[in-house]
Structures are given as structure tokens and as C-alpha cells.
Amino acid sequence: MSVFQDTACACLFPASRKLVARGVGMSRESTPRTAKFLTAALLVFLAVAVPAASAPLRFGVFPQLSSRAIADAYQPLADHLGESIGHPVGLESAKDYSTFHERTLTGEYDVVLTAPHMAWLAWKEGGYRPVLIYEEPAKGFVVVRADSAYHKLGDLRDKTIAIPDPNAVANIRLARMLEKSGLSPGRRLTVAEVGTHGNAATHVSENQADAAVVGVYPFFQLSKAVRDKLRIIAGTPDLPGPVFLVHPRTTALREQEIRLAVEKFMHDEAGSVFLKKTGFGGVRALREAELRQVEGDALELKRRFQSQENAAGTAR
């Protein structure tokens, strides 16, 4: 039974017993009618409270990977989390970063695993509390085919680069690096938005693009056959990895349960498989002010989201 359910029962049943036992203002004749009224009220309360109490805890994972890859990687963690806290957990994601961010800030998720720049916004603007961060730092790569003639960013002049969601932190950082090399979308560089990091890498390996932006975690989840066809020509400095956060409505006790459950999973057999598959290297507590490293990326992301909203409003 979850903490919420325990609390609801503790509040409900003693109060009901107290009302019936005291029988304040009730005559012997009126007692059956009053009892029926109280019973009906209790049933209505239960009809509302119990579904809310038993609703699955919503675990949102940002769409860095395809939906299938997210389910394959994170369903074991969601299952373990549900078993550990004694409450069902539903795994969710979104079609893109913008939608995921909007759902996060509107409180649709109870637990979130998200990119560091979106974690900063969830923390500062959504009131989410950071719980854990992956040990391995994040970074972004620009990759080309291993047999290509490209060895530096400047070699991509007048070429095509495939990118995942443009709001990915790897994209934001690498866009700055490309601009310093005189390359920007529509100016000596053609950009193809292909949705996910895996899609971007595949576009290069299959000669559909000259280069691609790929995050470090998705890069190491590529099959060996695909990775062997790629060569890294540029990369960002290390960044904080994805962050686990809980919604502000989460109690301190439930937050602690979630923290311990995630940490325990990483040391179990299923967790070992998960870490080997993802390359995350485990989880740890955040260091003080660690997310400030991506504050600039977060503010740029916020600007982009606002521009998208303004453009959508103008189109309507």
C-alpha cells in the first residue's frame, strides 16, 4: 500500500467511526436515516479517493531515443520502481523535447528523467526537486563516415548535417561550435532534422547525410556495425548527465523511496544490463550548483520554446 493510500485510510476511517459512535444530535428514530446518509457519503468519498490513490505514478523519460528504445531500456527500471515503492509506475515519454518540457512544467509527470538543460528549467521554473544524476558526463559529437574525407568542422562547408531534436543540449552546444567555424543553418550548411540521435547516425552510415550530431549515450547504444562506419571529428566539453527529478507534490518520504529504489536497481542484475546497454555508469547525488553549468543552455532552450510558441500563435 502506498504512502498516499495509508494516509487516506488513516484520515478517513477513524473520523467516520467517531461520527457514528458519538451520534451527536441523533434520536433513535433518526439514526438509521443518518447512518444511510453517512454510508452513502462514505461510498462517494471512496469512489473519488481510491482511484486517485491507485493511479499509477507517472515516470517521464525525455525523448532522446525512439519510443521503442526508451521502452526497451527503461521499462525494467519502471517495473523495479513500482515494486520497490509498492505502487504502480507508468513509463511515458513524448514525441519531442518541446512536448516533453510542456508536460513536465504542467505537472503531468511525478518522476522525470530529463536532459540537464531541461532539468534546470524543471527545477527553476517547475519546482521539481533534483534527486540523482548519472555518473558519466554527457557530451555531443559530430560524426562522419569513417571512410570520408572530412576531418574537421570546416570540412563540412556546403554539406548536409543530420541532427536529432534541435532542442537537445548536444545540438545547442554544437551549433555554437559550428557557427565559430562559419557554418550555420542555411549559410554554408544544410541541416536535416531527423528526430533522434540514432536516426542522425544512421543517415550518415547510409550515406544520406555527410555528418551528424549524436549524443554520447545514444552513440554507444548504436550497434557495433553502425559505430564502425562512423568517425568522430568534434565534441563538446563534458556536461552534466541526465537528471532524475520529482514533482513538488512528492512527499519527502516518497522522494527517499524513489531515490533508494533507483540506486538499488543500478546494483541489481537488471541494472547491470541497463548500465552496460546505456553506458551511464551508475547514479549519484548532484554536486552543489552542478546544474549551473547548463544555465546558458537552459536559457537558450527557453528562448527557442518561446519563439516556437510565438510562431505558432502568429500562424493561428
Secondary structure, DSSP 8 states (H G I E B T S, - for coil): --HHHHHHHHHHHHHHHHHHHH-TT--TTTHHHHHHHHHHHHHHHHHHHHHHHHS-EEEEE-TTS-HHHHHHHHHHHHHHHHHHHTS-EEEE--SSHHHHHHHHHTT--SEEEE-HHHHHHHHHHH--EEEEEESS-B-EEEEEETTSS--SGGGGTTEEEEES-TTSHHHHHHHHHHHHTT-BTTBSEEEEE-SSHHHHHHHHHTTS-SEEEEEHHHHHHS-HHHHTTEEEEEE---B---EEEE-TTS-HHHHHHHHHHHHHHHHSHHHHHHHHHH----EE---TTGGGGGHHHHHHHHHHHHHHHHHHHHH-
